[in-house]
Every structure is written in structure tokens, then in C-alpha cells.
Amino acid sequence: MKLLRVLTAAALIGVAVVHLRIAQDYVGLGTRPVSLGDQFYAQSAAGIGLAVLLLARPHRLLWLAAALFSVASLGALVWSRYECLPVPGFDGCFQETWQADGAKPAAALEAAALALSALGLALSWRRTSP
């Protein structure tokens, strides 16, 4: 289980790093404090926080939180590739291609974090079930 926690934390931190790298480029898209860049900063903080908590004290709720974070991140990324996402304070919506900086690495890391955290959740459930 320790290796699974480390791998999951690494994937979550990878997601955070990708979003930290691109966040500044998107701060002007929308109204602060909920511009797209600000949302990327928040996503980075959440990913790092979950990674630290998962390493410090694994718990079924943390595995669930990591899985939900990952599915939401991946879902938003995929949605924004094919549909227009509304952004508060921005006329119109936001849509990127898969060629945008960070899109493919983010998708791979989010998918990895989702698979690993789902496995961690399943294993934690099995360990505590009668």
C-alpha cells in the first residue's frame, strides 16, 4: 500500500505542477478571483494538499477525495477540448485543443491519479470490510 500511496501522490503532484506551469497564462481569462488561471492555482493547491495528506495518513476518505479530484480534473480537461467551458466574468467561453501547452501531460497524469486512487480506495475498503 505504501508504494501505491507514493505513486498516487506523485501523480497528484504532477497534475499540480502542470497546472502551476500554465496558470499565469490564463489569469486574464475571466474575472479574478475566479479567472481560469486562479482556478488552475486552486487545482494545484488541492492536488498538493491531497498528495501530502495521502502520504501522511492514508484513509478511505482521502482515497475517495483523490479519486473525485482526479475524475473532476480529467473531466474538465476533456470537456474543454470538445466543448466550450463557461468562465465567470468572461464573455463567451473557453475551449482549447489537445495541442495546448500541458494538455496531454495533464490528461495522462490525471488518468494515472484516477486509476491509482480508485485502486487505493478499493483496497482500503477491502481491508476494513468483514
Backbone as a ProteinNet text record, in pm:
[ID]
protein_1_A
[PRIMARY]
MKLLRVLTAAALIGVAVVHLRIAQDYVGLGTRPVSLGDQFYAQSAAGIGLAVLLLARPHRLLWLAAALFSVASLGALVWSRYECLPVPGFDGCFQETWQADGAKPAAALEAAALALSALGLALSWRRTSP
[TERTIARY]
82	0	86	204.5	289.5	331.8	368.5	407	289.8	169.8	51.2	28.8	49.2	35.4	137.9	262	368.2	339.1	297.1	266.8	147.6	45.9	-71.3	-33.1	44.7	90.2	174.7	260.3	343.2	256.4	153	62.3	-12.2	-58.7	-129	-37.3	86.6	182.5	215.6	221.7	243.1	131.7	8	-106.8	-89.6	-49.6	-31	77.7	188.2	299.7	258.8	190.2	144.9	57.9	-35.2	-124.7	-54.6	42.1	120.3	198.8	249.8	327.3	244.1	117.9	36.2	-58	-72.5	-172.8	-158	-36.8	-16	-65.4	-57.2	-102.6	-253.5	-326.4	-472.5	-535.1	-454.9	-508.9	-599.7	-570.7	-651.1	-781.4	-802.9	-923.6	-1029.4	-1119.7	-1222.1	-1193.8	-1279.3	-1268.7	-1204.3	-1101.2	-1036.9	-1133.1	-1141.5	-1050.5	-1091.9	-1177	-1215.7	-1178.9	-1072	-1025.8	-980.5	-962.6	-918.8	-781.9	-693.3	-562.6	-575	-664.8	-687.4	-741.3	-826.1	-877.5	-764	-668.8	-553.4	-466.6	-450.2	-374.7	-444.4	-575.5	-651.7	-641.3	-647.8	-635	-497.3	-395.1	-259.8	-250	-305.2	-301.7	-376.9	-491.4	-568.9	-492.5	-429.5	-352.5	-236.4	-164.4	-51.9	-102.1	-209.2	-266.2	-310.1	-379.2	-421.9	-302.7	-200.9	-81.2	-15.2	0.2	63.7	-19.7	-149.9	-236.9	-236.4	-237.7	-237.8	-108.6	2.5	130	137.4	82.9	92.4	1.1	-121.8	-218.4	-323.2	-295.8	-392	-522.8	-629.9	-762.5	-855.7	-957.5	-1052.8	-1109.2	-1138	-1192.4	-1091	-963	-860.5	-846.4	-855.3	-853.7	-973.8	-1089.2	-1209.5	-1191.3	-1138.2	-1114.7	-1018	-912.8	-815.8	-880.8	-965.8	-1035.4	-1131.3	-1206.5	-1300.5	-1227.3	-1118.5	-1036	-986.4	-938.9	-883	-989.2	-1104	-1209.6	-1263.4	-1272.8	-1319	-1217.1	-1089.3	-983.6	-980.3	-982.1	-979.4	-1106	-1219.1	-1345.9	-1347.9	-1300.7	-1296.6	-1200.8	-1087.3	-989.5	-1048	-1106	-1163.3	-1278.6	-1364.1	-1476.6	-1426.6	-1321.5	-1272.3	-1203.7	-1174.2	-1116.5	-1225	-1347.1	-1453.3	-1572.1	-1586.5	-1698.5	-1645.5	-1728.5	-1692.2	-1726.1	-1627.7	-1649.2	-1681.8	-1787.2	-1814	-1710.6	-1664.2	-1569	-1630.2	-1646.5	-1706.8	-1634.1	-1712.7	-1656.1	-1592.9	-1612.1	-1554.5	-1668.2	-1675.5	-1780.2	-1749.4	-1844.2	-1822.6	-1780.1	-1690.4	-1646.6	-1504.3	-1450.6	-1312.5	-1307.7	-1230	-1209.8	-1068.3	-998.9	-861.7	-854.2	-741.7	-716.8	-623.4	-604	-510.5	-366.2	-343.1	-207.3	-167	-260.9	-230.9	-126.2	-41.7	65.9	11.2	60.9	24.4	-96.3	-171.2	-295.4	-270.5	-180.1	-156.2	-90.7	13.3	68.5	-35	-116.9	-219.8	-317	-359.9	-453.5	-392.9	-267.6	-201.8	-187.5	-146.8	-129.4	-262.8	-364.2	-496.8	-555.1	-535.8	-583.4	-508.7	-377.4	-299	-344.6	-363.6	-408.7	-545.7	-632	-765.5	-755.7	-680	-667.3	-603.9	-498.2	-428.1	-514.3	-581.8	-664.7	-787.2	-841.8	-953.9	-907.6	-788.7	-732.5	-708.9	-653.3	-632.2	-762.3	-866.6	-997.5	-1050.7	-1040.4	-1089.7	-1013.4	-882.7	-803.2	-829.4	-848.7	-876.9	-1014	-1106	-1240.5	-1232	-1156.1	-1142.3	-1075.3	-977.1	-904	-990	-1088.6	-1170.2	-1306.2	-1337.2	-1464.5	-1450.4	-1560.5	-1554.2	-1532.9
-120.3	0	126.2	118.8	237.3	279.4	182.5	214.4	278.2	228	284.6	428.2	455.2	592.3	684.4	638	719.8	746.4	644.9	663.2	757.1	741.4	829.3	973.3	991.3	1125.7	1187.1	1106.2	1156.8	1201.7	1125.8	1164.9	1294.1	1305	1426.7	1548.5	1530.5	1641.6	1675.9	1575.1	1601	1685.8	1653.7	1734.4	1877.5	1893.3	2027	2104.5	2038.8	2106.3	2152.2	2067.1	2106.1	2230.7	2233.4	2348.3	2473.2	2455.3	2571.2	2633.1	2548.4	2598	2684.8	2651.3	2723.1	2826.6	2827.6	2913.1	3060.3	3113.1	3255.7	3296.4	3205.9	3236.9	3255.5	3209.3	3212.5	3303.6	3378	3465.8	3572.6	3619.4	3723	3672.6	3543.4	3485.5	3470.5	3567.4	3568.8	3677.1	3684.5	3785.9	3726.1	3793.7	3746.1	3763.8	3679.1	3569.7	3435.1	3433.5	3305	3296.7	3366	3353.8	3210.3	3172.4	3036.3	3009.7	3107.8	3092.3	3071.1	3145.6	3128.8	2988.6	2938.6	2802.9	2701	2727.4	2638	2642.3	2761.4	2771.4	2691.9	2705.2	2631.3	2480.6	2440.6	2299.3	2247.1	2326.1	2287.8	2271.8	2367.1	2359.4	2236.5	2209	2091.1	1962	1954.3	1834.6	1811.7	1918.5	1906.5	1870.7	1935.1	1905.4	1760.4	1710.9	1570.8	1476.3	1508.2	1423.1	1415.6	1530.1	1534.1	1456.5	1479	1409.5	1258.7	1218.5	1076.2	1009.3	1080.6	1025.9	1022.3	1124.9	1136.1	1037.7	1026.4	941.8	891.2	778.6	726.5	687.3	723.6	694	677.8	598.8	574.4	704.6	801	928.5	1005.5	992.8	1058.7	991.7	858.5	789.1	833.6	845.6	891.2	1034.4	1121.8	1261	1268.6	1187.4	1186.5	1137.9	1036.5	985.5	1090.3	1156.7	1260.3	1379.2	1420.3	1528.8	1492	1369.5	1326.3	1316.7	1260.1	1247.4	1385.2	1477.2	1612.6	1686.1	1670.9	1735.9	1682.7	1550.7	1489.5	1522.7	1520.7	1553.6	1695.7	1790.8	1930.7	1947	1878.3	1887.4	1833.4	1715.5	1655.3	1740.2	1786.7	1870.4	1994.7	2057	2181	2157.7	2034.3	2003.7	1995.5	1957.2	1930.7	2024.9	2090.7	2182.7	2312	2414.7	2543.2	2545.4	2576.3	2587.1	2731.5	2751.8	2887.5	2927.6	3051.2	3104.4	3231.4	3237.9	3357.4	3485.1	3584.9	3713.8	3719.4	3616	3611	3596.8	3691.8	3683.2	3566	3481.2	3362.2	3246.5	3166.3	3050.1	3013.4	2913.2	2872.5	2734.6	2725.6	2596.2	2590.7	2481.4	2461.9	2335	2314.5	2190.5	2102.8	1980.8	1890.6	1936.2	2030.2	2080.7	2189	2235.6	2340.7	2291.3	2383.8	2351.4	2283.5	2165.1	2093.8	2003	2008.3	1930.7	1779.4	1731.8	1586.7	1535.4	1604.2	1556.6	1560.6	1664.6	1673.5	1557	1526.6	1415.5	1283.5	1259.7	1134.4	1125.5	1235.4	1235	1225.1	1292.1	1284.1	1144	1082	944.5	848.6	868.2	783.8	803.3	927.6	955.8	894.8	898.7	839.5	688.3	622.7	476.4	434.9	503.3	468.5	495.3	608.7	640.1	549	509.9	415.1	279	238	113.7	125.9	236.8	259.4	257.4	317.2	317.3	175.1	100	-37.8	-123	-107.4	-184.5	-142.9	-13.6	32.3	-17.5	-26.6	-76.1	-224.4	-298	-442.3	-472.8	-392.2	-415.2	-393.3	-306.5	-275.4	-345	-416.3	-487.8	-623.5	-674.1	-804.5	-918.2
0	0	0	60.6	65.4	-75.4	-159	-296.9	-371	-348.2	-412.3	-366.2	-238.5	-188	-251.9	-263.4	-322.5	-469.8	-543.2	-685.8	-706	-623.4	-632.7	-600.5	-495	-457.3	-568.8	-630.7	-740.8	-858.1	-890	-999.2	-963.8	-839.5	-796.9	-800.8	-758.5	-763.8	-908.5	-993.7	-1136.5	-1195.4	-1160.4	-1204.3	-1156.1	-1029.9	-973.5	-1046.8	-1075.6	-1143.7	-1283.1	-1356.9	-1491.4	-1482.4	-1386.6	-1375.3	-1322.7	-1235.3	-1190.6	-1306	-1394.8	-1509	-1603	-1618.3	-1717.4	-1655.9	-1524.6	-1460.5	-1496.5	-1493.2	-1518.8	-1657.4	-1753	-1888.3	-1897	-1795.9	-1801.3	-1696	-1620.5	-1517	-1577.6	-1696	-1759.8	-1819.3	-1816.9	-1875.4	-1766.8	-1760	-1657	-1555.4	-1454.8	-1350.9	-1227.2	-1175.9	-1053.6	-937.6	-843	-811.5	-870.7	-968.9	-1027.9	-1176.2	-1213.4	-1352	-1373.7	-1497.3	-1526.3	-1463.2	-1466.8	-1402.9	-1252.9	-1188.8	-1045.2	-1014.9	-1102.9	-1085.4	-1098.7	-1188.5	-1202	-1076.1	-1016.7	-891.2	-780.1	-771.9	-669.9	-693.4	-818.3	-851.6	-810.8	-831.6	-791.2	-640.4	-567.5	-421	-370.7	-431.3	-390.2	-418.4	-534.2	-568.2	-473.7	-440.7	-347.9	-208.1	-166.2	-34.3	-22.2	-122.6	-120.6	-118.9	-196.5	-200.7	-62.7	1.3	133.7	235.6	234.9	329.8	306	181.7	148.9	193.8	181	227.2	380.6	444.4	589.6	662.1	615.5	685.7	587.4	525.5	429.3	498.5	437.6	490.9	371.8	390.2	281.7	224.5	310.8	261.8	177.6	210.1	128.8	-7.6	-10	-140.1	-223.8	-159.1	-230	-279.4	-195.4	-235.2	-352.8	-349.8	-460.1	-589	-578.7	-697.7	-753.5	-665.7	-710.8	-771.7	-708.6	-762.8	-903	-917.9	-1046.2	-1154.7	-1121.2	-1222.3	-1260.9	-1164.4	-1195.9	-1283.1	-1249.8	-1328.4	-1471	-1484	-1616.1	-1694.6	-1626	-1691.7	-1746	-1665.4	-1710.4	-1828	-1821.7	-1930.1	-2060.9	-2054.7	-2176.1	-2228.1	-2136.4	-2176.6	-2249.7	-2197.7	-2258.5	-2393.4	-2427.1	-2558.6	-2665	-2625.4	-2723	-2712.9	-2599.6	-2578.8	-2519.2	-2522.7	-2464.8	-2316.4	-2233.2	-2088.9	-2051.1	-1973.9	-1926.2	-1822	-1827.6	-1729.5	-1672.5	-1537	-1476.4	-1517.3	-1559.8	-1595.8	-1732.8	-1812.8	-1947.2	-2046.6	-2139.8	-2241.8	-2333.5	-2349.3	-2429.7	-2341.3	-2393.1	-2317.4	-2357.4	-2291.4	-2311.2	-2376	-2483.2	-2546.5	-2602.2	-2576.5	-2622.7	-2706.7	-2766.6	-2839.8	-2757.9	-2801.9	-2734.6	-2754.2	-2845.6	-2869	-2769.9	-2689.2	-2590.8	-2491.7	-2448.5	-2355.3	-2229.8	-2200.3	-2078.7	-2089.4	-2199.6	-2208.9	-2203.5	-2284.5	-2288.1	-2160.2	-2107.4	-1979.5	-1866.2	-1863.5	-1758.9	-1770.5	-1891.5	-1911.2	-1865.3	-1900	-1860.9	-1708.9	-1645.6	-1500.2	-1427.1	-1477.7	-1415.3	-1428.7	-1544.1	-1562.7	-1470.4	-1456.6	-1366.5	-1221.7	-1181.4	-1044.6	-1019.3	-1119.2	-1104.6	-1087.8	-1173.5	-1164.9	-1031.9	-992.6	-868.6	-745.3	-743.3	-626.4	-619.6	-733.1	-733.1	-679.2	-718.5	-665.3	-514.7	-471.2	-328.1	-250.4	-306.9	-241.7	-230.7	-338.9	-337.9	-236.3	-232.7	-138.5	5.3	29.8	166.6	211.8	120.1	152.3	186.9	109	130.1	262.8	300.5	425.9	549.1	538.9	656.3	654.9	547.5	540.6	607.9	667.6	733.6	635.8
[MASK]
++++++++++++++++++++++++++++++++++++++++++++++++++++++++++++++++++++++++++++++++++++++++++++++++++++++++++++++++++++++++++++++++++

